[in-house]
């Protein structure tokens, strides 16, 4: 796993690190901007990882972004699992 510092949450399943790289959470599908529950999904992700150091495991690539499983140090589950529990799983 690689450690990255999250500088910005783009939406409920995409974020950017301090090096300008973009990541998409694997097995998570959140509403696009303008859709119902977009704000809720983005807020959940912001609270969990924005301005935090996150460990990412790269599982693939999609649209120029690494598709990852993300984990915050000290938490048992992944960020992906938290969003799935909130109803945003694939």
Buried (B, 14 or more C-beta within 10 A) or exposed (E): EEEBEBEBBBBBBBBBBEEEBBBBBBBBBBBEEEEEEBEBBBEBBBEBBBEBEBBBBEBEEEEEBBBBBBBBEEEEEBBBBBBBEBEBEE
